[in-house]
Amino acid sequence: MTKVRLGYVAMSMELQNASPSKTMTFAQFQKLNDRDAAIRKLERIALENLHNTLRLLRHNAVNDIHFYRMTSRLIPLATHEELSDWNFISPLKEKLRELGDFVKKHEMRVDFHPDHFVLINSLKEDVLKNSIKNLNLHRLLLRGMGIDMTHRCVMHVGGNYKDTEKSLERFVDNWMLVPYPIQKMIMLENDDTSFTMEDTLYVCEKLGIPLVFDYHHHLAHHQNPDWQENWGRVVDTWSFSPLPIKMHISSPKSEKAFRHHADFVDVDMFFRFLNEIKGTVNQIDCMIEAKQKDQALFTLMEQCKQRGDVEIIDGSSFLLK
């Protein structure tokens, strides 16, 4: 049997006033005449974001949710070029360690999904440098939490630039410029406009990077509709990872807005995927990318409880019979 664990992204629809992504723009920062006071304000915002992240983790623990994507916006302006002298980790050390201790105590899987402007295959040198800088921020956060950094950041291959083959090869070339500790963090996912399952597999197999299969993206953008033919290759990219295989699940908002995420997950669509991969892996962690966040997870679990082909384990996990 295959164990399925569900997770959700960043925000809770149940917890009130618990945003982990509160921010300050650089324009707002500049309006404060005292630079040191402005930096202290940034630190207070970051501490509040970390506090709310801990609230979310406690919410997850109470509800037996073992898989969670943290926001990449925990520390506003952390990578801004005008704040390169700011040691943003130092005032956050205690709170980061508290987060990490909680994650380890409750055996949770946590990871990140850096923003779309992180482009390893960029044509521009400054974009590549800033992308590596952004990824290093995630490394520092994970190190501050004391969490093993291996395969904790999922990202897209990047821009297509109207030439798929050259763009894939540019990722491979630029990968050599990425420091090894950051390379260890990375997972890649197929996207819905530029790089298909097969394209992403090419890079993953060449560089030894796990592939996070996004089923919805595949339905929106593919070369071969029969993804099952390459599922074994996806599984093999995880053969050296300390973590179970991971995938993304979401449903189209509508036929017209097919690429947009719906509020909830279509349970029938989800099980069409699960029934194909049943027995091929011992465990699969499924990150729900739905607008209703944890509420989508709770709704999906309630629907799973009505099915005869699953055995419920807890609030977010079940076995495929």
C-alpha positions as CSV (number, residue, x, y, z in Angstrom):
1,M,0.0,0.0,0.0
2,T,1.0,3.6,-0.6
3,K,0.9,6.2,2.2
4,V,-0.4,9.6,1.2
5,R,0.3,12.7,3.3
6,L,-1.3,16.1,2.5
7,G,0.2,19.5,3.1
8,Y,-0.8,23.1,2.4
9,V,0.9,26.4,1.6
10,A,1.8,29.2,3.9
11,M,-1.5,30.6,5.2
12,S,-4.4,29.3,7.2
13,M,-8.0,30.1,6.5
14,E,-8.9,29.2,10.1
15,L,-6.4,31.1,12.2
16,Q,-7.1,34.8,12.5
17,N,-4.4,37.5,12.2
18,A,-1.7,34.9,11.6
19,S,-0.1,36.1,8.4
20,P,3.6,35.0,8.2
21,S,4.2,37.4,5.2
22,K,3.8,40.9,6.7
23,T,6.1,43.3,4.9
24,M,7.6,46.7,4.4
25,T,8.5,48.1,1.0
26,F,11.8,49.8,0.4
27,A,9.9,53.1,-0.3
28,Q,8.4,52.8,3.2
29,F,11.8,52.0,4.6
30,Q,13.3,55.1,3.0
31,K,10.6,57.4,4.5
32,L,12.0,56.6,8.0
33,N,14.7,59.2,8.6
34,D,16.5,57.1,11.3
35,R,18.1,54.1,9.4
36,D,18.8,52.1,12.5
37,A,15.2,52.6,13.7
38,A,14.0,51.5,10.3
39,I,16.1,48.3,10.5
40,R,14.7,47.6,14.0
41,K,11.2,47.9,12.5
42,L,12.1,45.4,9.8
43,E,13.3,43.1,12.5
44,R,10.1,43.4,14.5
45,I,8.1,42.6,11.3
46,A,10.3,39.5,10.8
47,L,9.9,38.4,14.4
48,E,6.1,38.7,14.0
49,N,6.2,36.6,10.8
50,L,8.2,33.9,12.6
51,H,5.8,34.1,15.6
52,N,2.9,33.6,13.3
53,T,4.7,30.7,11.5
54,L,5.0,29.0,14.9
55,R,1.3,29.6,15.5
56,L,0.6,27.9,12.1
57,L,2.9,25.0,13.0
58,R,1.0,24.5,16.3
59,H,-2.2,24.6,14.3
60,N,-0.8,21.9,12.0
61,A,0.3,19.7,15.0
62,V,-3.1,19.9,16.6
63,N,-4.7,18.8,13.3
64,D,-2.2,16.1,12.5
65,I,-0.8,18.0,9.5
66,H,2.8,16.9,8.9
67,F,3.7,18.7,5.7
68,Y,3.8,22.5,5.3
69,R,5.3,25.0,2.9
70,M,6.7,28.1,4.7
71,T,6.4,31.5,3.0
72,S,9.6,32.9,1.4
73,R,8.6,36.3,2.7
74,L,9.5,35.8,6.3
75,I,12.1,38.6,6.3
76,P,11.2,41.8,4.4
77,L,14.0,43.4,2.3
78,A,16.5,40.7,3.5
79,T,18.1,40.6,0.0
80,H,17.7,44.2,-1.0
81,E,21.0,45.7,-2.4
82,E,20.6,48.8,-0.2
83,L,20.6,46.6,3.0
84,S,23.6,44.4,2.3
85,D,25.1,45.4,5.6
86,W,22.1,44.2,7.6
87,N,22.8,41.1,9.6
88,F,19.2,40.0,9.6
89,I,19.7,36.5,11.0
90,S,21.3,37.6,14.3
91,P,18.2,39.1,16.0
92,L,16.1,36.2,14.8
93,K,18.3,33.3,16.0
94,E,16.2,32.4,19.1
95,K,12.9,32.4,17.2
96,L,14.3,30.5,14.3
97,R,15.7,27.8,16.6
98,E,12.3,27.6,18.4
99,L,10.7,27.0,15.0
100,G,13.2,24.3,14.1
101,D,12.8,22.6,17.5
102,F,9.1,22.4,17.0
103,V,9.4,21.0,13.5
104,K,11.8,18.3,14.6
105,K,9.8,17.5,17.8
106,H,6.6,16.9,15.7
107,E,8.5,15.3,12.8
108,M,7.1,17.7,10.2
109,R,8.3,18.1,6.7
110,V,8.7,21.8,5.9
111,D,10.0,23.5,2.7
112,F,10.0,26.6,0.6
113,H,9.0,27.7,-2.9
114,P,11.1,30.8,-3.8
115,D,9.5,33.5,-5.9
116,H,9.2,33.4,-9.6
117,F,12.0,35.9,-10.1
118,V,14.5,33.3,-8.9
119,L,15.9,32.3,-12.3
120,I,19.0,30.1,-12.5
121,N,18.8,30.0,-16.3
122,S,18.5,33.8,-16.8
123,L,20.2,35.4,-19.7
124,K,21.3,38.3,-17.4
125,E,24.2,37.9,-15.0
126,D,22.7,40.2,-12.4
127,V,19.5,38.2,-12.3
128,L,21.5,35.0,-11.7
129,K,23.5,36.6,-8.9
130,N,20.3,37.9,-7.2
131,S,18.7,34.5,-7.6
132,I,21.6,32.8,-5.9
133,K,21.4,35.5,-3.2
134,N,17.7,34.8,-2.7
135,L,18.3,31.1,-2.5
136,N,21.1,31.7,0.1
137,L,18.5,33.5,2.2
138,H,16.5,30.3,2.4
139,R,19.7,28.4,3.3
140,L,20.3,30.8,6.2
141,L,16.8,30.4,7.4
142,L,17.0,26.6,7.3
143,R,20.4,26.7,9.0
144,G,19.0,29.0,11.7
145,M,16.2,26.5,12.3
146,G,18.7,23.6,12.5
147,I,16.9,21.8,9.7
148,D,18.6,19.5,7.2
149,M,18.7,21.6,4.1
150,T,18.6,18.7,1.6
151,H,15.7,19.1,-0.9
152,R,13.9,21.9,0.9
153,C,13.4,24.5,-1.9
154,V,11.2,23.7,-5.0
155,M,11.6,25.9,-8.0
156,H,10.9,26.1,-11.7
157,V,13.5,25.6,-14.4
158,G,13.0,29.3,-15.2
159,G,12.4,31.3,-18.4
160,N,11.9,29.7,-21.8
161,Y,13.2,32.8,-23.7
162,K,11.6,31.3,-26.9
163,D,14.2,28.5,-27.1
164,T,13.5,25.5,-24.9
165,E,16.7,23.6,-25.7
166,K,19.0,26.5,-25.1
167,S,17.2,27.5,-22.0
168,L,17.5,24.0,-20.5
169,E,21.3,23.9,-21.4
170,R,21.7,27.4,-19.8
171,F,20.3,26.0,-16.6
172,V,22.8,23.2,-16.7
173,D,25.7,25.6,-17.4
174,N,24.6,28.1,-14.7
175,W,24.1,25.3,-12.2
176,M,27.9,25.1,-12.0
177,L,27.9,28.7,-10.6
178,V,25.5,27.8,-7.7
179,P,27.3,26.9,-4.5
180,Y,27.0,23.3,-3.5
181,P,25.1,23.9,-0.2
182,I,22.4,25.7,-2.2
183,Q,22.4,23.0,-4.9
184,K,21.6,20.5,-2.2
185,M,18.4,22.4,-1.3
186,I,16.9,22.4,-4.8
187,M,14.0,20.4,-6.2
188,L,12.5,21.2,-9.7
189,E,8.9,21.1,-10.8
190,N,7.4,21.0,-14.3
191,D,5.5,24.2,-15.1
192,D,2.3,25.1,-17.0
193,T,3.7,27.2,-19.8
194,S,7.4,26.6,-20.5
195,F,9.0,23.3,-19.4
196,T,7.1,20.0,-19.5
197,M,7.6,16.9,-17.4
198,E,10.1,15.6,-20.0
199,D,12.0,18.9,-20.2
200,T,12.3,19.0,-16.4
201,L,13.3,15.4,-16.2
202,Y,16.2,16.1,-18.6
203,V,17.7,18.6,-16.2
204,C,16.9,16.6,-13.1
205,E,18.5,13.5,-14.4
206,K,21.5,15.3,-15.8
207,L,22.2,17.2,-12.5
208,G,20.8,14.8,-9.9
209,I,17.9,16.9,-8.8
210,P,14.6,15.5,-7.5
211,L,11.5,16.3,-9.7
212,V,8.3,17.5,-8.0
213,F,5.6,16.4,-10.4
214,D,2.8,18.9,-10.7
215,Y,-0.2,17.1,-12.1
216,H,-2.2,20.2,-12.8
217,H,0.7,21.8,-14.7
218,H,1.1,18.6,-16.7
219,L,-2.5,18.7,-17.8
220,A,-2.1,22.3,-18.9
221,H,1.3,21.9,-20.7
222,H,2.7,18.6,-21.9
223,Q,4.4,16.9,-24.8
224,N,3.1,13.4,-24.0
225,P,-0.3,13.3,-22.2
226,D,0.5,9.9,-20.8
227,W,2.6,11.0,-17.8
228,Q,2.5,7.5,-16.5
229,E,5.1,6.5,-19.1
230,N,7.7,8.7,-17.3
231,W,6.6,8.2,-13.7
232,G,9.3,5.6,-13.1
233,R,11.9,8.2,-14.1
234,V,10.3,10.7,-11.7
235,V,10.6,8.2,-8.8
236,D,14.2,7.5,-9.7
237,T,15.1,11.2,-9.2
238,W,14.2,10.7,-5.6
239,S,16.3,7.6,-5.1
240,F,19.1,9.4,-3.2
241,S,16.9,11.8,-1.2
242,P,16.3,11.5,2.5
243,L,12.7,12.6,2.0
244,P,9.7,10.8,0.5
245,I,8.7,11.7,-3.1
246,K,6.8,14.9,-3.4
247,M,4.1,16.2,-5.8
248,H,1.9,19.2,-6.2
249,I,-1.9,18.8,-6.5
250,S,-4.4,21.5,-7.5
251,S,-7.4,21.8,-9.8
252,P,-8.3,24.1,-12.6
253,K,-10.4,27.1,-11.6
254,S,-12.5,26.5,-14.8
255,E,-12.1,25.3,-18.4
256,K,-11.6,28.9,-19.5
257,A,-9.1,29.7,-16.7
258,F,-7.5,26.2,-16.7
259,R,-4.1,27.2,-15.4
260,H,-5.5,29.1,-12.4
261,H,-5.9,27.2,-9.1
262,A,-9.4,26.5,-7.8
263,D,-10.4,27.1,-4.2
264,F,-10.5,23.4,-3.5
265,V,-9.1,20.1,-5.0
266,D,-11.2,18.0,-7.2
267,V,-11.2,14.7,-5.4
268,D,-11.9,12.6,-8.5
269,M,-9.1,14.3,-10.4
270,F,-6.7,13.6,-7.4
271,F,-7.6,10.0,-7.3
272,R,-7.2,9.5,-11.0
273,F,-3.6,10.4,-10.3
274,L,-3.3,8.3,-7.1
275,N,-4.8,5.2,-8.6
276,E,-2.1,5.3,-11.3
277,I,0.8,5.5,-8.9
278,K,-0.5,3.3,-6.1
279,G,2.1,0.7,-5.1
280,T,4.9,2.4,-7.1
281,V,6.1,4.2,-4.0
282,N,5.8,3.5,-0.2
283,Q,4.9,7.1,0.5
284,I,4.1,10.3,-1.4
285,D,3.7,13.8,0.1
286,C,1.2,15.9,-1.8
287,M,1.3,19.7,-1.5
288,I,-2.1,21.2,-2.0
289,E,-1.9,24.4,-4.0
290,A,-5.5,25.6,-3.6
291,K,-6.8,29.0,-2.8
292,Q,-8.5,27.8,0.4
293,K,-5.2,26.6,1.8
294,D,-5.7,24.4,4.9
295,Q,-9.5,24.5,4.4
296,A,-8.9,22.7,1.1
297,L,-6.9,20.1,2.9
298,F,-9.7,19.5,5.5
299,T,-12.3,19.3,2.8
300,L,-10.3,16.8,0.8
301,M,-9.8,14.6,3.9
302,E,-13.5,14.6,4.6
303,Q,-14.1,13.5,1.0
304,C,-11.5,10.8,1.4
305,K,-13.3,9.5,4.5
306,Q,-16.3,8.7,2.3
307,R,-14.3,6.5,-0.1
308,G,-13.9,2.8,0.2
309,D,-10.5,2.6,-1.4
310,V,-8.6,4.4,1.4
311,E,-7.7,3.7,5.0
312,I,-7.6,6.9,7.1
313,I,-4.5,7.3,9.3
314,D,-5.0,10.7,10.8
315,G,-6.1,14.2,10.0
316,S,-4.0,14.5,6.9
317,S,-2.8,11.0,6.0
318,F,-4.3,7.9,4.5
319,L,-3.3,4.6,2.9
320,L,-4.4,3.7,-0.7
321,K,-5.8,0.2,-0.5
